[in-house]
């Protein structure tokens, strides 16, 4: 299974915001921290806001924060919403041109694997990903952010 870079960044944003829940974070700050373009990060964050994972406050002193508790954000749900195409192989698509589709068992095997992958992610909340070690790595003191 492969998740897109877009979903990877979405998960990183959620982890970053969860590790810095005591303050607001900016898109620019997050983009710089992960060495991603600001415009790309804006697309990711806008989608997270649309799905209700993140709240954005505009204006001076604005920024981003989690829209709900980290225990209320399910990683399987995030992946399902952020991924636009969960077709592992062509035969998962209605437009499949594969001549083996009618008699091939691969689709069922890969479908089971995809379901197992997502079921595993369904067992994880954002809070489960926020270990003290990660918080130390991601934590940016407020003074440092304010002075930049």
Buried (B, 14 or more C-beta within 10 A) or exposed (E): BEBEEBBBBBBBBBBBBBBBBEBBBBBEBBBEBBEBEEEBBEEBBEBBBEBEBBBBEEEEEEBBBBBEEBEEBBBBBBBBBBBEEBBBBEBBEEEBEEEEBEEEEEBEEBBEEBEEBBEEBBEBBBEEBBEEEBBEEBBBEEEEBEEE
